[in-house]
């Protein structure tokens, strides 16, 4: 039996904290826009401050005063890979992912009822889907921007793109923070032979308090992210990004045992923050760059037929979801 389940179900564990705080999220978004290539959507540079500000807005959608919004948004900030390790391939559809969780819950509910109660998006997260959906919003808005000539409409579309970019940056930023890619997001769960902290405050200690303590600035990571790249498979790049973040989870807890998160000059702690925030900025920049390139290509539109993701004629169409996964 997974002993950490008792903590989760008892309500000891609080919801994942807001990654990076204002400083970290703002730096990630700002650097992503500042490093767009010269042949990219440079109109976004005029909206850098707005995009940096938008980086923190998705966390405001998680309050209990807005229960419908909280239910859909909370999972978008986590990707707890250990929880859905039974999936050998990540479905290229949010609905297929939800359905796979439900079927796994049904499969295990008799032999492991406690774990079955956690087999849902609340305890697995849906961050990869939130990110790819924002990417596609950016791409479609860029395609419209290219087509319209009226300056007012172009300006309105620029604001839309900046809004989506700011939101996407929140998810790429969250996805770069190791504690957003693990069940140990707010304190170590389950067997703990090494004595790692079980205090939920470890989350904010690293991503907010330490980031403020070290006074993270755009100049600290700008040179780390390299030239822009066109991503051949944006969804896979997002999943890989989340997997990369997860590799730092245990070392983050070890640094906590060493008291590193209270020392602004701790070299390895600083390096982890710089590496992670640079990863978040790089992916955001590359997704925007990729969206710009793809938006210049003709859109594929099908009302019916085997190519449509919502047509029963599609070979991968699933009547349980009413759609086919993305190719």
N, C-alpha and C positions, 0 to 999 in steps of 0.2 A: 504493500500500500504506500502511496506517495504521501509522506508525512507533511509536506508543505500544503496539502489540500486543506487540512484543518485550519491553517492560518487564513487562507483565502476565504473559505466559507464562513469563518467566524467574524469576518469583517475587520480583522486586524489590519489588513493591507488597504491602504488608501489608494485612490486613483492615481495613475502616473502623473508626475508633476509636469509643469510646462518646461520643455527642454530649453536649455541655454539662457533663459531669461531674456530681457530686452536687449542687453548688450550683445550676447552671442548670436541671437537670431538676426539682429540688425546688421552685424558685421558680415555674416554669411550672405545675406541678400545683397548687401552693398557691393561686396567684392565680386559676386557673380555678374552683376550688371557692369561694373567698371572694367571687367576683363572680357567683355564681348568683343569678338573680332571686328575689324573695320568693315568687313563685308556683311555684317550682321544687322540686326534691327536696332541701329544706333539711336533711333527715336526714344528708346527706353531709357537712355542715359538722362534725358530731361526729367524723368520720373523716378530717379534713383532714391530720393528721400521718401517718396510715397511707397515705393516697393519695399524699402527698409522698414517703414512703419507697418505695412501690411503683414510683415513677417510674424507679428505677434497676435494678429487678429483671430486666427483659428482657435486659439486657446480660450477666447471669450465666448465661444460657442458651446462650452462644456459645463455651463452652470446649471444647477438644479432648477432654476426658475424657468428654464426653457427645456422641459423634459423631452419633447420630440426631437429637438436639435441635439440634445446631449446624447440621446440613444444612438443616433446615427454618427455623431462626431467623435465620441470618446474612443471607439475602436480605431479610428483613423490615425491615432497618435502612437500606436504600438504595433509590434510585429514579433510576437513571442514564439519564436521558431520551435522551441522545445515542446510547446503545447500541441503543435500539429506536425510533429515529426513523422507521423504515419503517412503523410503526403510525400511521395517521392518526387512528384512533379507539381509545381505550383500552378493551379488552374489559371488560365488567362481570361478569367471572368469572375467578378465579385460574386455573382449569383451561384456559379459553380462551386466556389469556395465555401459559401454558406451552406450549400446543399451537401457538400462533402463532409463538413463538420456535423451536420445533422445526422447523416447516415452513420458516421463513426460513433456518435452518441448513442444511436439506436443499437449499434452492434455491441457496445461495451456496457450498456446501462444495467444489465443483470449481474455481471461478474465484477464490475467496478463502478457502482452507482455514484460514489463521491466524485470520481474523476469525470464521469459522464456529465455531471452538472456543470463542469467547466469547459465542456466541448461546445463552445459557441463563440461568436465574434467578440463578446465582451472580454473573454480571457485569452483570445488568440491575437486580436488586433487585425486591422485591415489596411495598414499604412501603404502597402505597395499599390493597392487599388486607388486610394485617395490620390497618390502621386501621379499615377498614369492618367487618371481622369482629368486632373488639372493640366497635365501636359497636352492632352487632346483639346481642351478648351483653348489653350494658348494657340495651338496650331490652327484651329478653325477660325479664331479671331484674326490671326495673321493673314490667313487666306482672304478673308473679307477686306482687311486693310489694303491688300495689294490690288483689290478689284475696284474699290470705290475711289472716286475722284473728288467728291465734295469735301472741302477741308474740315468742315464741322464734323461730318461723319467719321473722317479719318481720326480726328482728335478724340471723338467718343470711343472709337475702337482702341486707340492707344491706351486710354484709361482702363478699358476692359482688360487688355493684355497685361498692363501693369498690375492690375488687381489680381489676375490669375497667377502671374509670376510671383507676386508677394506671397500668395497662399501656397503655391508649389514650394517656395523656399522654406516655408515652415516645415513641410513634410520631409524635404531633403535634409533639413537641419535636424529635425527629430531623428531621422533615420541614420544620421551620422553619430548620434550619441549612443554609446554602447548600452545604456540602461533602457533604451526604448526598443531594444531588439532581444529581450530576454525576459523570462518569468521572474528574474531577480531584479526587476525594475525599481522596486522600493524596499530594499532590504533582501538579504539572502533567504531563500526559501528551501525548506526540506533539510536533508542531511547536511551538516555543517561542521565537518571535522576540523577545518582550519580556522574556525572561529570568526568568520566574516560577519560584518555588521548586519543586524536584522532591523536596524532603525530606518524607517522610510525616509528620514531626512538625508540619508546619504545621497539621494538623487539631486536635491537642490544644493547640497554641499559642494558637489563637483561642478555642476553645470551652471549654477548661478553665483553662489558665494565665491568660489575659487576664480571663476571667469572675471568677476568684478575685482577680486583681489589682485589678479595679475594684470588687470586693466587691458584686456584684449582690444586690439585695434585692427582696422583693415590692413594697415601696413604689415602687420605680423604674419599674415597668411597670403597676401596678394601674389608674392613671387613663388608660392608653393604649388599653385594649381595648374601651371603649364598652359600651353595653347589649347584653344577650343577644339573639340572633336565632334564629328558627326557620329551619333550612336546608331548602329544598324538595327538594334532591337532595344528600344527605350525601356520596355517592361523588364526585360532580363537585366538591363543595367541597374534598374532600381532594386530588384531582388538581390543582385550581387552586392550593391551598396549596403543593404541591410545585413547581409551575411558578413561583410567585412567589419562592420561595426561590432557585431557580436563577438568577434575574436578578441576584443579588448575587455570583455566583461570581468573575467576573473582578475586580470591585472589591475583593473580599476579598484576592485575590492582589496587587493593586496596593498595598493598605494594608500588606501584609507587606513589600513592597519598601521602603516608607517607614519600616519599623521600628515601625509603629503598635501591633502586638500586644505590645510590651514597654513601652508607655507607658500607665499607668492613666488619665491625663488627656487622652488623645487623643480629641478630640471626635467625629470621624467614626467611629472604631472603636467607641467607646462607643455611639453612635447606632445602628450596625448591630446590635450585640448587643441593645440595648433593643428595637429594631424586630422583630428575629427572635424573641426570646423572648416578646414581647407577641403576635406572630402565633401562636406555638405555644399560648399560654395561651388566646387568644381562640377558636381552633378547638376546643380541648378543651372549653371552657365551652359553646360553641354546639352541639357534638355531644351533650353531656350534656343540655343544655336541649331539644334536638330529640328525643332519645330519650325524655325524660320526657313531652313532648307526645304523641308517637306511641304511647307505651305506654298512654295513656289511651283510645286508640281500639280498637275490636274487632279482634282478630287474625283474619287470613284463613287458614283452614286447608283444604287440599284433599288428599285421599288419592290422587286420580287426576284425570284430565281435563286439558284444554288449559291451565288456569291454573297447574298444578303445574310447578315448574322441573325435576322429575325424571321427568316423564311423557313418553313418546314422542309423545303426542298434542299436546304443546305445539308450536306452529308453529316455534319457534326451537330446539327440541330438537336436540342434536348427539350422535349416537351415539358419536362419538370421545371425548367427555367424559362421556357419560351424564347430561347435564343441559342446561338452557337458561340463557343469561346472565340476570342479574337485569334486571328491566324498568327 
